[in-house]
Amino acid sequence: MTRQDLQHFAEQWIANWNRHDLEAILSHFAEDAVFISPRAQTLTGQARIQGREALRQYWAKALAAVPDLRFELESATCDDAGQTLVVHYIARLDGRNLRACEMMRFDKGRQIFGEAYYGAPA
C-alpha cells in the first residue's frame, strides 16, 4: 500500500466505524489477523483476539454495548515502507470523549495486526 492508500484507509476506517458497518470493517482484515485491545479484555476475558470470525464476534458485542459510538480522526501517520499505519482519534461513547490510538500493520493490502491504546479523556 502506498502512503496515499494508507491515508485513505484511515479515513475509510473511521467512516466504517461511524456507520457501524461491521462487514466493511472486517473486509480489510486477513483471515488470521491479530488484534490486541484492553477493551477486548473487558468484553471477552482476553486482550488478544485472533482471526476474522473472532473479531466479528467481539466487535458485534462491542457495538451492541455502545450504540452511540463515534470516532473523530485527529491524525494518521503512515509508514509505507513498513506497511504500518497509526491512527489517532477521539472515541465518543456513552457521553464520554476518550483519546485513542491504533497501530495497524498490513500485508498485501490486508490488515494482519492491530493494537488499540486508550488514553485520557478528550
C-alpha positions in Angstrom: 0.0 0.0 0.0 1.2 3.5 -0.8 1.2 6.4 1.7 -1.9 7.6 -0.1 -3.6 4.2 0.2 -2.8 4.1 3.9 -4.2 7.7 4.5 -7.3 6.7 2.5 -7.6 3.6 4.6 -7.6 5.7 7.8 -10.4 7.9 6.6 -12.4 4.9 5.4 -11.8 3.1 8.6 -13.3 6.0 10.6 -16.3 6.2 8.2 -16.9 2.4 8.5 -16.9 2.6 12.3 -19.1 5.6 12.4 -21.7 3.7 10.2 -21.2 0.7 12.5 -20.7 -1.3 9.3 -19.1 -4.4 10.8 -18.7 -6.2 7.4 -16.9 -3.2 5.9 -14.6 -3.1 8.9 -13.8 -6.8 8.7 -13.3 -6.8 5.0 -9.8 -5.2 5.4 -8.6 -8.0 7.8 -6.6 -11.0 6.8 -8.3 -14.3 7.9 -5.8 -14.9 10.7 -5.3 -11.3 11.8 -4.4 -10.5 15.4 -5.9 -7.6 17.3 -5.0 -6.6 20.9 -7.1 -4.2 23.0 -7.8 -3.6 26.7 -11.5 -3.3 25.7 -11.4 -6.8 24.3 -10.1 -8.0 27.7 -13.1 -6.3 29.3 -15.7 -7.9 27.0 -14.2 -11.3 26.2 -11.8 -12.0 29.0 -8.8 -11.8 26.6 -6.9 -8.8 25.3 -5.7 -10.7 22.2 -8.3 -11.7 19.5 -7.1 -13.8 16.6 -9.0 -14.5 13.4 -11.7 -12.6 11.4 -14.5 -14.6 12.9 -13.4 -14.0 16.5 -13.1 -10.3 15.6 -16.6 -10.4 14.2 -18.0 -11.8 17.5 -16.0 -9.3 19.6 -16.9 -6.2 17.6 -20.6 -7.2 17.3 -20.7 -7.5 21.1 -18.8 -4.2 21.5 -21.0 -2.3 19.0 -24.2 -3.6 20.7 -22.8 -2.4 24.1 -22.1 1.2 22.8 -24.7 2.0 20.1 -23.7 5.7 20.2 -20.0 5.0 19.3 -18.4 7.6 17.0 -14.8 8.3 16.0 -13.2 11.6 15.0 -9.9 11.3 13.2 -7.2 13.5 14.7 -4.3 12.3 12.6 -2.9 9.4 10.7 0.8 8.5 10.5 1.7 6.4 7.5 4.9 4.3 7.0 4.5 2.8 3.5 7.9 1.1 3.7 6.9 -0.8 6.9 3.2 -1.1 5.8 2.2 0.4 9.1 -0.5 3.0 9.9 -1.1 4.7 13.3 -4.5 6.3 13.6 -5.0 8.9 16.4 -8.7 9.6 17.1 -11.3 10.7 19.6 -13.7 8.0 20.6 -17.1 9.3 21.6 -19.2 6.8 23.6 -21.7 6.9 26.4 -21.4 10.7 26.7 -17.6 10.5 27.1 -14.8 11.6 24.8 -11.6 9.5 25.0 -8.3 9.9 23.2 -7.4 6.7 21.4 -4.7 5.4 19.0 -4.5 2.3 16.9 -1.4 0.8 15.3 -2.1 -1.3 12.2 0.2 -3.5 10.1 -0.7 -4.7 6.6 0.5 -7.4 4.2 -0.7 -7.4 0.6 -3.4 -4.8 1.4 -4.9 -6.7 4.3 -4.5 -5.8 8.0 -2.6 -8.6 9.7 -2.1 -7.0 13.1 -3.6 -4.2 15.1 -3.3 -2.9 18.6 -5.5 -0.3 20.3 -4.4 2.1 23.0 -6.8 4.3 25.0 -5.8 7.3 27.0 -7.1 10.3 28.8 -10.4 11.9 28.4 -10.5 14.3 25.5 
